[in-house]
Structures are given as structure tokens and as C-alpha cells.
């Protein structure tokens, strides 16, 4: 990443609490302003991530989401409000973020991310934040980021539990931890099991912190560590992880060298037969 031009007087004032930090300073602030971060999902996790990255002055934030704001989202999704119910989430998000920091460029990607567009999309950004709420998208984002040589800041939540980690190319990936997806229906999503609204802020804020550290090149990120949060008992636990040499994506002899059909991989769609047509069931 190139370094942004000299800060204006208004920017010096806006980011003064960053600039006085020895780990950031004016040079680090310019790094933040020149960075490009892609956030998959403008919901519970993507909301606080986008909000804090915009406040931090991250120059370009891409938001991938094709959903519209629903009243049930407002219990936890901080980018949206009662007045934006029915509006596309990316539109609602742009309006909110502009009120906090109009200098930040927010790029809407109002379409489903899939195997046909993920490689080109991810290639446009420096870091990917995964806030997807389904396994097919989680594997897709992981694979596309790895094949593009981009780090992923990954987070997930359910009920009172959350987890965060960072995957950097060559140091492990989502498939190293979870080689196979669970059978369909075995793990409920937030719509089925619920989630504490405040937990999305906790996990999303941690993800935003990890993004900032990656951009700045400071501190010890969660690469090689999985942070587990039990909000019900307010316990934080860290589990060490490592790259799996037999991982089909980042291992020594990878079998996944291009994007696949993730709906089929996760058992959500039938595999095509020899003629390339989905088999009937």
C-alpha cells in the first residue's frame, strides 16, 4: 500500500487521538487512509466493523450485501435504523457511515458473492473481513482470499458465543480448522437460535481492531490463534491453531486450486451428474 498525502488540518484534528499514539502517528494514519478493506455482510458483524473502520479513516470500505433492512435486524445491526427498514442494506450503510466520516469512500456491492465474482472482487482490496452468516459463503470467502493472497479477519456469533481469528496466506486458513462443513441443519443460524445484540458489537470491534493492526503492522494479531468469547460467563479463551500440511487449500499438496461450487460442497444443492445437470432426488 502506498502512503496517502500529507494530512490536512481538519484530518489532523479528526484523527488527533490516533496521531498522538506512538504505534500510529501521522504515518500510520496515512496508511489507514490509503487502505482498502472488503467487508462481507453489512449486518450484525459487518456493521460495527464498518463503523469503526470508517471512524478510523480507512480510505475505502467495500460492502457486500444484497439484503434489505428488516425490522428484526434493528436489535443488533448498528448501521441501520427504523427509517431505513425496507432499504437495501448497502444503501442504508452508506448513509450512516457518511454521517460519521464523509471522507471515507464506501463502495456498495449489492449482489450475492459467488464463485463467479469473488476472485475479481477480492482482488480489489487489501484485507477481507468475513461476517457471513452461512458456511457456503465462509468457505467461498476463505478460498477466494487465499487464492488472491489476501488476509482474512474472520468472525462469527451465535446466542452468547463468538469467535475471531485472522488467516494470513501461508499461515493457515479456515479449512485448516474446519476441513468439512457440518451437515445441513446441524448448526443453527442466528435467525433460528438468536444472538445477543451487544455481542455483535464485541466481536465486530475485535475484528476492526485486527484489521487496523494488519494495516499498521503493529502488535500481535490473532493469526494462528482463535479467540473464543463466552459472553454469558464473560470468559475469553485463546486456542492456538496452525497451518495443516494436509489442508486441501493451503497445504503442501493442495487439491483446491480454483473456486468450487460451495452450495454443493456444503450439501445445500445436489451435485451435478456426468452431464453437468443436477441429479434429481
C-alpha positions as protocol buffer text, in pm:
chain_id: "A"
residue {
  index: 1
  type: UNK
  ca { x: 0 y: 0 z: 0 }
}
residue {
  index: 2
  type: UNK
  ca { x: 125 y: 347 z: -87 }
}
residue {
  index: 3
  type: UNK
  ca { x: 118 y: 619 z: 175 }
}
residue {
  index: 4
  type: UNK
  ca { x: -153 y: 886 z: 149 }
}
residue {
  index: 5
  type: UNK
  ca { x: -55 y: 1255 z: 104 }
}
residue {
  index: 6
  type: UNK
  ca { x: 11 y: 1491 z: 391 }
}
residue {
  index: 7
  type: UNK
  ca { x: -277 y: 1527 z: 637 }
}
residue {
  index: 8
  type: UNK
  ca { x: -492 y: 1838 z: 617 }
}
residue {
  index: 9
  type: UNK
  ca { x: -552 y: 2048 z: 932 }
}
residue {
  index: 10
  type: UNK
  ca { x: -904 y: 1905 z: 961 }
}
residue {
  index: 11
  type: UNK
  ca { x: -770 y: 1550 z: 933 }
}
residue {
  index: 12
  type: UNK
  ca { x: -507 y: 1620 z: 1198 }
}
residue {
  index: 13
  type: UNK
  ca { x: -786 y: 1729 z: 1431 }
}
residue {
  index: 14
  type: UNK
  ca { x: -1021 y: 1442 z: 1340 }
}
residue {
  index: 15
  type: UNK
  ca { x: -755 y: 1176 z: 1392 }
}
residue {
  index: 16
  type: UNK
  ca { x: -562 y: 1350 z: 1669 }
}
residue {
  index: 17
  type: UNK
  ca { x: -616 y: 1065 z: 1917 }
}
residue {
  index: 18
  type: UNK
  ca { x: -455 y: 829 z: 1668 }
}
residue {
  index: 19
  type: UNK
  ca { x: -172 y: 1062 z: 1575 }
}
residue {
  index: 20
  type: UNK
  ca { x: -51 y: 1103 z: 1935 }
}
residue {
  index: 21
  type: UNK
  ca { x: -19 y: 725 z: 1970 }
}
residue {
  index: 22
  type: UNK
  ca { x: 339 y: 607 z: 1908 }
}
residue {
  index: 23
  type: UNK
  ca { x: 206 y: 293 z: 1736 }
}
residue {
  index: 24
  type: UNK
  ca { x: 18 y: 502 z: 1478 }
}
residue {
  index: 25
  type: UNK
  ca { x: 133 y: 863 z: 1438 }
}
residue {
  index: 26
  type: UNK
  ca { x: 74 y: 1060 z: 1120 }
}
residue {
  index: 27
  type: UNK
  ca { x: 243 y: 796 z: 906 }
}
residue {
  index: 28
  type: UNK
  ca { x: 19 y: 522 z: 1040 }
}
residue {
  index: 29
  type: UNK
  ca { x: -288 y: 738 z: 993 }
}
residue {
  index: 30
  type: UNK
  ca { x: -195 y: 788 z: 630 }
}
residue {
  index: 31
  type: UNK
  ca { x: -163 y: 410 z: 596 }
}
residue {
  index: 32
  type: UNK
  ca { x: -516 y: 372 z: 726 }
}
residue {
  index: 33
  type: UNK
  ca { x: -642 y: 638 z: 487 }
}
residue {
  index: 34
  type: UNK
  ca { x: -477 y: 466 z: 190 }
}
residue {
  index: 35
  type: UNK
  ca { x: -606 y: 116 z: 270 }
}
residue {
  index: 36
  type: UNK
  ca { x: -891 y: -77 z: 110 }
}
residue {
  index: 37
  type: UNK
  ca { x: -1097 y: -323 z: 315 }
}
residue {
  index: 38
  type: UNK
  ca { x: -1374 y: -551 z: 188 }
}
residue {
  index: 39
  type: UNK
  ca { x: -1646 y: -644 z: 438 }
}
residue {
  index: 40
  type: UNK
  ca { x: -1868 y: -939 z: 350 }
}
residue {
  index: 41
  type: UNK
  ca { x: -2204 y: -874 z: 513 }
}
residue {
  index: 42
  type: UNK
  ca { x: -2349 y: -540 z: 626 }
}
residue {
  index: 43
  type: UNK
  ca { x: -2531 y: -693 z: 921 }
}
residue {
  index: 44
  type: UNK
  ca { x: -2452 y: -779 z: 1282 }
}
residue {
  index: 45
  type: UNK
  ca { x: -2074 y: -813 z: 1245 }
}
residue {
  index: 46
  type: UNK
  ca { x: -2017 y: -607 z: 932 }
}
residue {
  index: 47
  type: UNK
  ca { x: -2192 y: -310 z: 1092 }
}
residue {
  index: 48
  type: UNK
  ca { x: -1956 y: -241 z: 1384 }
}
residue {
  index: 49
  type: UNK
  ca { x: -1655 y: -333 z: 1171 }
}
residue {
  index: 50
  type: UNK
  ca { x: -1753 y: -81 z: 902 }
}
residue {
  index: 51
  type: UNK
  ca { x: -1842 y: 182 z: 1161 }
}
residue {
  index: 52
  type: UNK
  ca { x: -1510 y: 166 z: 1345 }
}
residue {
  index: 53
  type: UNK
  ca { x: -1305 y: 142 z: 1027 }
}
residue {
  index: 54
  type: UNK
  ca { x: -1482 y: 449 z: 891 }
}
residue {
  index: 55
  type: UNK
  ca { x: -1420 y: 637 z: 1216 }
}
residue {
  index: 56
  type: UNK
  ca { x: -1054 y: 531 z: 1195 }
}
residue {
  index: 57
  type: UNK
  ca { x: -1028 y: 683 z: 849 }
}
residue {
  index: 58
  type: UNK
  ca { x: -984 y: 367 z: 642 }
}
residue {
  index: 59
  type: UNK
  ca { x: -990 y: 513 z: 295 }
}
residue {
  index: 60
  type: UNK
  ca { x: -1205 y: 266 z: 102 }
}
residue {
  index: 61
  type: UNK
  ca { x: -1456 y: 25 z: 252 }
}
residue {
  index: 62
  type: UNK
  ca { x: -1631 y: -223 z: 26 }
}
residue {
  index: 63
  type: UNK
  ca { x: -1962 y: -367 z: 148 }
}
residue {
  index: 64
  type: UNK
  ca { x: -2101 y: -689 z: 3 }
}
residue {
  index: 65
  type: UNK
  ca { x: -2469 y: -745 z: 82 }
}
residue {
  index: 66
  type: UNK
  ca { x: -2780 y: -791 z: -131 }
}
residue {
  index: 67
  type: UNK
  ca { x: -3035 y: -799 z: 152 }
}
residue {
  index: 68
  type: UNK
  ca { x: -3277 y: -527 z: 262 }
}
residue {
  index: 69
  type: UNK
  ca { x: -3318 y: -387 z: 613 }
}
residue {
  index: 70
  type: UNK
  ca { x: -3579 y: -573 z: 818 }
}
residue {
  index: 71
  type: UNK
  ca { x: -3729 y: -465 z: 1147 }
}
residue {
  index: 72
  type: UNK
  ca { x: -3580 y: -774 z: 1312 }
}
residue {
  index: 73
  type: UNK
  ca { x: -3229 y: -650 z: 1219 }
}
residue {
  index: 74
  type: UNK
  ca { x: -3252 y: -346 z: 1442 }
}
residue {
  index: 75
  type: UNK
  ca { x: -3193 y: -541 z: 1763 }
}
residue {
  index: 76
  type: UNK
  ca { x: -2822 y: -566 z: 1670 }
}
residue {
  index: 77
  type: UNK
  ca { x: -2731 y: -411 z: 1332 }
}
residue {
  index: 78
  type: UNK
  ca { x: -2593 y: -66 z: 1409 }
}
residue {
  index: 79
  type: UNK
  ca { x: -2570 y: 62 z: 1052 }
}
residue {
  index: 80
  type: UNK
  ca { x: -2947 y: 57 z: 1012 }
}
residue {
  index: 81
  type: UNK
  ca { x: -3241 y: 226 z: 1182 }
}
residue {
  index: 82
  type: UNK
  ca { x: -3619 y: 238 z: 1181 }
}
residue {
  index: 83
  type: UNK
  ca { x: -3620 y: 489 z: 897 }
}
residue {
  index: 84
  type: UNK
  ca { x: -3422 y: 260 z: 666 }
}
residue {
  index: 85
  type: UNK
  ca { x: -3642 y: -51 z: 704 }
}
residue {
  index: 86
  type: UNK
  ca { x: -3706 y: -184 z: 354 }
}
residue {
  index: 87
  type: UNK
  ca { x: -3399 y: -9 z: 211 }
}
residue {
  index: 88
  type: UNK
  ca { x: -3105 y: -208 z: 66 }
}
residue {
  index: 89
  type: UNK
  ca { x: -2855 y: -264 z: 346 }
}
residue {
  index: 90
  type: UNK
  ca { x: -2566 y: -123 z: 147 }
}
residue {
  index: 91
  type: UNK
  ca { x: -2763 y: 198 z: 84 }
}
residue {
  index: 92
  type: UNK
  ca { x: -2856 y: 229 z: 450 }
}
residue {
  index: 93
  type: UNK
  ca { x: -2493 y: 164 z: 546 }
}
residue {
  index: 94
  type: UNK
  ca { x: -2357 y: 430 z: 312 }
}
residue {
  index: 95
  type: UNK
  ca { x: -2596 y: 688 z: 458 }
}
residue {
  index: 96
  type: UNK
  ca { x: -2493 y: 603 z: 813 }
}
residue {
  index: 97
  type: UNK
  ca { x: -2119 y: 594 z: 751 }
}
residue {
  index: 98
  type: UNK
  ca { x: -2128 y: 925 z: 561 }
}
residue {
  index: 99
  type: UNK
  ca { x: -2268 y: 1094 z: 872 }
}
residue {
  index: 100
  type: UNK
  ca { x: -1973 y: 972 z: 1076 }
}
residue {
  index: 101
  type: UNK
  ca { x: -1695 y: 1033 z: 824 }
}
residue {
  index: 102
  type: UNK
  ca { x: -1777 y: 1178 z: 481 }
}
residue {
  index: 103
  type: UNK
  ca { x: -1413 y: 1145 z: 373 }
}
residue {
  index: 104
  type: UNK
  ca { x: -1433 y: 766 z: 358 }
}
residue {
  index: 105
  type: UNK
  ca { x: -1527 y: 606 z: 26 }
}
residue {
  index: 106
  type: UNK
  ca { x: -1785 y: 330 z: 74 }
}
residue {
  index: 107
  type: UNK
  ca { x: -1823 y: 105 z: -230 }
}
residue {
  index: 108
  type: UNK
  ca { x: -2152 y: -87 z: -248 }
}
residue {
  index: 109
  type: UNK
  ca { x: -2150 y: -438 z: -390 }
}
residue {
  index: 110
  type: UNK
  ca { x: -2521 y: -514 z: -389 }
}
residue {
  index: 111
  type: UNK
  ca { x: -2514 y: -869 z: -518 }
}
residue {
  index: 112
  type: UNK
  ca { x: -2451 y: -1219 z: -380 }
}
residue {
  index: 113
  type: UNK
  ca { x: -2083 y: -1303 z: -368 }
}
residue {
  index: 114
  type: UNK
  ca { x: -2028 y: -1629 z: -554 }
}
residue {
  index: 115
  type: UNK
  ca { x: -1768 y: -1837 z: -735 }
}
residue {
  index: 116
  type: UNK
  ca { x: -1815 y: -1630 z: -1049 }
}
residue {
  index: 117
  type: UNK
  ca { x: -1733 y: -1290 z: -899 }
}
residue {
  index: 118
  type: UNK
  ca { x: -1541 y: -1349 z: -576 }
}
residue {
  index: 119
  type: UNK
  ca { x: -1189 y: -1360 z: -724 }
}
residue {
  index: 120
  type: UNK
  ca { x: -1226 y: -1030 z: -909 }
}
residue {
  index: 121
  type: UNK
  ca { x: -1398 y: -867 z: -611 }
}
residue {
  index: 122
  type: UNK
  ca { x: -1143 y: -971 z: -350 }
}
residue {
  index: 123
  type: UNK
  ca { x: -853 y: -870 z: -576 }
}
residue {
  index: 124
  type: UNK
  ca { x: -959 y: -504 z: -545 }
}
residue {
  index: 125
  type: UNK
  ca { x: -894 y: -491 z: -169 }
}
residue {
  index: 126
  type: UNK
  ca { x: -605 y: -528 z: 76 }
}
residue {
  index: 127
  type: UNK
  ca { x: -788 y: -712 z: 355 }
}
residue {
  index: 128
  type: UNK
  ca { x: -1113 y: -910 z: 371 }
}
residue {
  index: 129
  type: UNK
  ca { x: -1344 y: -916 z: 672 }
}
residue {
  index: 130
  type: UNK
  ca { x: -1572 y: -1218 z: 683 }
}
residue {
  index: 131
  type: UNK
  ca { x: -1902 y: -1155 z: 858 }
}
residue {
  index: 132
  type: UNK
  ca { x: -2105 y: -1407 z: 659 }
}
residue {
  index: 133
  type: UNK
  ca { x: -2384 y: -1595 z: 833 }
}
residue {
  index: 134
  type: UNK
  ca { x: -2364 y: -1922 z: 637 }
}
residue {
  index: 135
  type: UNK
  ca { x: -2099 y: -2186 z: 578 }
}
residue {
  index: 136
  type: UNK
  ca { x: -2105 y: -2175 z: 197 }
}
residue {
  index: 137
  type: UNK
  ca { x: -2006 y: -1807 z: 196 }
}
residue {
  index: 138
  type: UNK
  ca { x: -1748 y: -1857 z: 469 }
}
residue {
  index: 139
  type: UNK
  ca { x: -1566 y: -2123 z: 266 }
}
residue {
  index: 140
  type: UNK
  ca { x: -1601 y: -1917 z: -51 }
}
residue {
  index: 141
  type: UNK
  ca { x: -1453 y: -1603 z: 106 }
}
residue {
  index: 142
  type: UNK
  ca { x: -1172 y: -1804 z: 266 }
}
residue {
  index: 143
  type: UNK
  ca { x: -1076 y: -1968 z: -63 }
}
residue {
  index: 144
  type: UNK
  ca { x: -1101 y: -1651 z: -273 }
}
residue {
  index: 145
  type: UNK
  ca { x: -889 y: -1455 z: -24 }
}
residue {
  index: 146
  type: UNK
  ca { x: -622 y: -1724 z: -4 }
}
residue {
  index: 147
  type: UNK
  ca { x: -601 y: -1763 z: -382 }
}
residue {
  index: 148
  type: UNK
  ca { x: -567 y: -1384 z: -406 }
}
residue {
  index: 149
  type: UNK
  ca { x: -300 y: -1371 z: -135 }
}
residue {
  index: 150
  type: UNK
  ca { x: -518 y: -1157 z: 95 }
}
residue {
  index: 151
  type: UNK
  ca { x: -558 y: -1188 z: 474 }
}
residue {
  index: 152
  type: UNK
  ca { x: -900 y: -1260 z: 622 }
}
residue {
  index: 153
  type: UNK
  ca { x: -1029 y: -1131 z: 956 }
}
residue {
  index: 154
  type: UNK
  ca { x: -1293 y: -1390 z: 1039 }
}
residue {
  index: 155
  type: UNK
  ca { x: -1567 y: -1362 z: 1299 }
}
residue {
  index: 156
  type: UNK
  ca { x: -1882 y: -1549 z: 1394 }
}
residue {
  index: 157
  type: UNK
  ca { x: -2151 y: -1530 z: 1662 }
}
residue {
  index: 158
  type: UNK
  ca { x: -2440 y: -1734 z: 1796 }
}
residue {
  index: 159
  type: UNK
  ca { x: -2655 y: -1685 z: 2107 }
}
residue {
  index: 160
  type: UNK
  ca { x: -2396 y: -1575 z: 2371 }
}
residue {
  index: 161
  type: UNK
  ca { x: -2088 y: -1715 z: 2195 }
}
residue {
  index: 162
  type: UNK
  ca { x: -1847 y: -1561 z: 1947 }
}
residue {
  index: 163
  type: UNK
  ca { x: -1510 y: -1624 z: 1792 }
}
residue {
  index: 164
  type: UNK
  ca { x: -1250 y: -1426 z: 1599 }
}
residue {
  index: 165
  type: UNK
  ca { x: -932 y: -1521 z: 1417 }
}
residue {
  index: 166
  type: UNK
  ca { x: -708 y: -1399 z: 1136 }
}
residue {
  index: 167
  type: UNK
  ca { x: -598 y: -1607 z: 838 }
}
residue {
  index: 168
  type: UNK
  ca { x: -286 y: -1489 z: 659 }
}
residue {
  index: 169
  type: UNK
  ca { x: -170 y: -1670 z: 344 }
}
residue {
  index: 170
  type: UNK
  ca { x: 89 y: -1931 z: 431 }
}
residue {
  index: 171
  type: UNK
  ca { x: -12 y: -1936 z: 798 }
}
residue {
  index: 172
  type: UNK
  ca { x: -332 y: -2138 z: 788 }
}
residue {
  index: 173
  type: UNK
  ca { x: -687 y: -2087 z: 667 }
}
residue {
  index: 174
  type: UNK
  ca { x: -1048 y: -2163 z: 756 }
}
residue {
  index: 175
  type: UNK
  ca { x: -1018 y: -2510 z: 602 }
}
residue {
  index: 176
  type: UNK
  ca { x: -730 y: -2593 z: 837 }
}
residue {
  index: 177
  type: UNK
  ca { x: -969 y: -2554 z: 1132 }
}
residue {
  index: 178
  type: UNK
  ca { x: -1282 y: -2682 z: 961 }
}
residue {
  index: 179
  type: UNK
  ca { x: -1190 y: -2920 z: 676 }
}
residue {
  index: 180
  type: UNK
  ca { x: -1552 y: -3016 z: 616 }
}
residue {
  index: 181
  type: UNK
  ca { x: -1874 y: -2822 z: 668 }
}
residue {
  index: 182
  type: UNK
  ca { x: -2128 y: -2959 z: 916 }
}
residue {
  index: 183
  type: UNK
  ca { x: -2429 y: -3143 z: 772 }
}
residue {
  index: 184
  type: UNK
  ca { x: -2705 y: -2904 z: 664 }
}
residue {
  index: 185
  type: UNK
  ca { x: -2928 y: -2809 z: 956 }
}
residue {
  index: 186
  type: UNK
  ca { x: -2691 y: -2933 z: 1227 }
}
residue {
  index: 187
  type: UNK
  ca { x: -2571 y: -2584 z: 1327 }
}
residue {
  index: 188
  type: UNK
  ca { x: -2850 y: -2326 z: 1360 }
}
residue {
  index: 189
  type: UNK
  ca { x: -2804 y: -1972 z: 1239 }
}
residue {
  index: 190
  type: UNK
  ca { x: -2891 y: -1653 z: 1426 }
}
residue {
  index: 191
  type: UNK
  ca { x: -3239 y: -1645 z: 1275 }
}
residue {
  index: 192
  type: UNK
  ca { x: -3306 y: -1989 z: 1422 }
}
residue {
  index: 193
  type: UNK
  ca { x: -3124 y: -1972 z: 1756 }
}
residue {
  index: 194
  type: UNK
  ca { x: -3091 y: -1599 z: 1820 }
}
residue {
  index: 195
  type: UNK
  ca { x: -2797 y: -1384 z: 1925 }
}
residue {
  index: 196
  type: UNK
  ca { x: -2737 y: -1126 z: 2195 }
}
residue {
  index: 197
  type: UNK
  ca { x: -2734 y: -792 z: 2015 }
}
residue {
  index: 198
  type: UNK
  ca { x: -2446 y: -647 z: 2216 }
}
residue {
  index: 199
  type: UNK
  ca { x: -2227 y: -947 z: 2130 }
}
residue {
  index: 200
  type: UNK
  ca { x: -2216 y: -836 z: 1767 }
}
residue {
  index: 201
  type: UNK
  ca { x: -2052 y: -515 z: 1885 }
}
residue {
  index: 202
  type: UNK
  ca { x: -1797 y: -703 z: 2093 }
}
residue {
  index: 203
  type: UNK
  ca { x: -1690 y: -938 z: 1814 }
}
residue {
  index: 204
  type: UNK
  ca { x: -1715 y: -675 z: 1540 }
}
residue {
  index: 205
  type: UNK
  ca { x: -1499 y: -432 z: 1740 }
}
residue {
  index: 206
  type: UNK
  ca { x: -1234 y: -701 z: 1785 }
}
residue {
  index: 207
  type: UNK
  ca { x: -1241 y: -766 z: 1410 }
}
residue {
  index: 208
  type: UNK
  ca { x: -1198 y: -395 z: 1340 }
}
residue {
  index: 209
  type: UNK
  ca { x: -903 y: -386 z: 1580 }
}
residue {
  index: 210
  type: UNK
  ca { x: -738 y: -676 z: 1398 }
}
residue {
  index: 211
  type: UNK
  ca { x: -787 y: -501 z: 1063 }
}
residue {
  index: 212
  type: UNK
  ca { x: -621 y: -187 z: 1197 }
}
residue {
  index: 213
  type: UNK
  ca { x: -325 y: -386 z: 1332 }
}
residue {
  index: 214
  type: UNK
  ca { x: -277 y: -558 z: 996 }
}
residue {
  index: 215
  type: UNK
  ca { x: -280 y: -225 z: 815 }
}
residue {
  index: 216
  type: UNK
  ca { x: -42 y: -63 z: 1060 }
}
residue {
  index: 217
  type: UNK
  ca { x: 183 y: -365 z: 1101 }
}
residue {
  index: 218
  type: UNK
  ca { x: 181 y: -338 z: 1480 }
}
residue {
  index: 219
  type: UNK
  ca { x: 118 y: -574 z: 1769 }
}
residue {
  index: 220
  type: UNK
  ca { x: 40 y: -943 z: 1758 }
}
residue {
  index: 221
  type: UNK
  ca { x: -266 y: -1029 z: 1552 }
}
residue {
  index: 222
  type: UNK
  ca { x: -489 y: -1331 z: 1601 }
}
residue {
  index: 223
  type: UNK
  ca { x: -308 y: -1513 z: 1321 }
}
residue {
  index: 224
  type: UNK
  ca { x: -254 y: -1865 z: 1449 }
}
residue {
  index: 225
  type: UNK
  ca { x: -491 y: -1804 z: 1740 }
}
residue {
  index: 226
  type: UNK
  ca { x: -866 y: -1849 z: 1774 }
}
residue {
  index: 227
  type: UNK
  ca { x: -1027 y: -1617 z: 2028 }
}
residue {
  index: 228
  type: UNK
  ca { x: -1337 y: -1774 z: 2187 }
}
residue {
  index: 229
  type: UNK
  ca { x: -1580 y: -1545 z: 2368 }
}
residue {
  index: 230
  type: UNK
  ca { x: -1838 y: -1679 z: 2615 }
}
residue {
  index: 231
  type: UNK
  ca { x: -2039 y: -1367 z: 2688 }
}
residue {
  index: 232
  type: UNK
  ca { x: -2281 y: -1545 z: 2922 }
}
residue {
  index: 233
  type: UNK
  ca { x: -1999 y: -1614 z: 3168 }
}
residue {
  index: 234
  type: UNK
  ca { x: -1778 y: -1331 z: 3034 }
}
residue {
  index: 235
  type: UNK
  ca { x: -1486 y: -1561 z: 2963 }
}
residue {
  index: 236
  type: UNK
  ca { x: -1227 y: -1513 z: 2689 }
}
residue {
  index: 237
  type: UNK
  ca { x: -1017 y: -1809 z: 2583 }
}
residue {
  index: 238
  type: UNK
  ca { x: -748 y: -1836 z: 2316 }
}
residue {
  index: 239
  type: UNK
  ca { x: -681 y: -2160 z: 2130 }
}
residue {
  index: 240
  type: UNK
  ca { x: -359 y: -2194 z: 1932 }
}
residue {
  index: 241
  type: UNK
  ca { x: -407 y: -2300 z: 1571 }
}
residue {
  index: 242
  type: UNK
  ca { x: -165 y: -2389 z: 1295 }
}
residue {
  index: 243
  type: UNK
  ca { x: -149 y: -2448 z: 925 }
}
residue {
  index: 244
  type: UNK
  ca { x: -246 y: -2803 z: 833 }
}
residue {
  index: 245
  type: UNK
  ca { x: 7 y: -2950 z: 584 }
}
residue {
  index: 246
  type: UNK
  ca { x: -275 y: -3170 z: 452 }
}
residue {
  index: 247
  type: UNK
  ca { x: -519 y: -2880 z: 404 }
}
residue {
  index: 248
  type: UNK
  ca { x: -679 y: -2909 z: 58 }
}
residue {
  index: 249
  type: UNK
  ca { x: -634 y: -2534 z: 3 }
}
residue {
  index: 250
  type: UNK
  ca { x: -315 y: -2415 z: 175 }
}
residue {
  index: 251
  type: UNK
  ca { x: -145 y: -2748 z: 242 }
}
residue {
  index: 252
  type: UNK
  ca { x: 165 y: -2899 z: 82 }
}
residue {
  index: 253
  type: UNK
  ca { x: -30 y: -3069 z: -198 }
}
residue {
  index: 254
  type: UNK
  ca { x: -344 y: -2859 z: -248 }
}
residue {
  index: 255
  type: UNK
  ca { x: -639 y: -3006 z: -436 }
}
residue {
  index: 256
  type: UNK
  ca { x: -842 y: -2683 z: -428 }
}
residue {
  index: 257
  type: UNK
  ca { x: -671 y: -2451 z: -673 }
}
residue {
  index: 258
  type: UNK
  ca { x: -976 y: -2265 z: -800 }
}
residue {
  index: 259
  type: UNK
  ca { x: -1316 y: -2174 z: -665 }
}
residue {
  index: 260
  type: UNK
  ca { x: -1572 y: -2455 z: -650 }
}
residue {
  index: 261
  type: UNK
  ca { x: -1949 y: -2487 z: -612 }
}
residue {
  index: 262
  type: UNK
  ca { x: -1988 y: -2408 z: -241 }
}
residue {
  index: 263
  type: UNK
  ca { x: -2359 y: -2484 z: -230 }
}
residue {
  index: 264
  type: UNK
  ca { x: -2279 y: -2840 z: -337 }
}
residue {
  index: 265
  type: UNK
  ca { x: -1975 y: -2858 z: -106 }
}
residue {
  index: 266
  type: UNK
  ca { x: -2193 y: -2764 z: 193 }
}
residue {
  index: 267
  type: UNK
  ca { x: -2470 y: -3005 z: 95 }
}
residue {
  index: 268
  type: UNK
  ca { x: -2714 y: -2728 z: 12 }
}
residue {
  index: 269
  type: UNK
  ca { x: -2753 y: -2828 z: -352 }
}
residue {
  index: 270
  type: UNK
  ca { x: -2726 y: -3162 z: -536 }
}
residue {
  index: 271
  type: UNK
  ca { x: -2404 y: -3235 z: -717 }
}
residue {
  index: 272
  type: UNK
  ca { x: -2423 y: -3230 z: -1097 }
}
residue {
  index: 273
  type: UNK
  ca { x: -2422 y: -3566 z: -1274 }
}
residue {
  index: 274
  type: UNK
  ca { x: -2182 y: -3662 z: -1551 }
}
residue {
  index: 275
  type: UNK
  ca { x: -2374 y: -3449 z: -1799 }
}
residue {
  index: 276
  type: UNK
  ca { x: -2335 y: -3142 z: -1578 }
}
residue {
  index: 277
  type: UNK
  ca { x: -2701 y: -3146 z: -1475 }
}
residue {
  index: 278
  type: UNK
  ca { x: -2804 y: -3162 z: -1110 }
}
residue {
  index: 279
  type: UNK
  ca { x: -2920 y: -3510 z: -1024 }
}
residue {
  index: 280
  type: UNK
  ca { x: -3287 y: -3542 z: -928 }
}
residue {
  index: 281
  type: UNK
  ca { x: -3382 y: -3654 z: -577 }
}
